[in-house]
Amino acid sequence: MPADNLDAYLDKIINGTKQDLDSFLTFFLSECPSNMIPSKEEVRRWAEALDRRGPKFASDAKACREWCG
C-alpha cells in the first residue's frame, strides 16, 4: 500500500465511527484489489489501535488479527 495512505488509514482507524470502520475493514480485508491489500504489519497496527478504542471495537480488532493469521 502506498506510504502516503498509511497515516490516513490509521487516522480513520483511530477516529472513524463503528459503521465507517466496519465498511473500511470489509473492503480492505476482503474486497479490495490486489494492489491495495494492506501489509500484515499495517493490519496489526490497526488491531492495536482498535483495541485501544475499547470493547465497542473488539470485533473489528479481532477481524484484523484473524486476517493476519
Contacts in CASP RR format, 6 or more apart in sequence:
PFRMAT RR
TARGET T0000
AUTHOR 0000-0000-0000
METHOD contacts of the structure
MODEL  1
MPADNLDAYLDKIINGTKQDLDSFLTFFLSECPSNMIPSKEEVRRWAEAL
DRRGPKFASDAKACREWCG
1 9 0 8 1.000
1 36 0 8 1.000
1 37 0 8 1.000
1 38 0 8 1.000
1 39 0 8 1.000
1 42 0 8 1.000
6 42 0 8 1.000
9 24 0 8 1.000
9 28 0 8 1.000
9 38 0 8 1.000
9 42 0 8 1.000
9 46 0 8 1.000
10 45 0 8 1.000
10 46 0 8 1.000
10 49 0 8 1.000
12 20 0 8 1.000
12 21 0 8 1.000
12 24 0 8 1.000
13 21 0 8 1.000
13 24 0 8 1.000
13 46 0 8 1.000
13 49 0 8 1.000
13 50 0 8 1.000
14 49 0 8 1.000
14 53 0 8 1.000
18 56 0 8 1.000
18 57 0 8 1.000
18 60 0 8 1.000
21 50 0 8 1.000
21 57 0 8 1.000
21 60 0 8 1.000
22 60 0 8 1.000
25 46 0 8 1.000
25 60 0 8 1.000
25 63 0 8 1.000
25 64 0 8 1.000
28 36 0 8 1.000
28 37 0 8 1.000
28 38 0 8 1.000
28 43 0 8 1.000
29 43 0 8 1.000
29 63 0 8 1.000
29 64 0 8 1.000
29 67 0 8 1.000
38 46 0 8 1.000
40 68 0 8 1.000
40 69 0 8 1.000
43 64 0 8 1.000
43 67 0 8 1.000
43 68 0 8 1.000
44 64 0 8 1.000
44 65 0 8 1.000
44 68 0 8 1.000
46 61 0 8 1.000
46 64 0 8 1.000
47 61 0 8 1.000
47 62 0 8 1.000
47 64 0 8 1.000
47 65 0 8 1.000
47 68 0 8 1.000
48 61 0 8 1.000
50 57 0 8 1.000
50 58 0 8 1.000
50 60 0 8 1.000
50 61 0 8 1.000
50 64 0 8 1.000
51 57 0 8 1.000
51 58 0 8 1.000
51 61 0 8 1.000
END
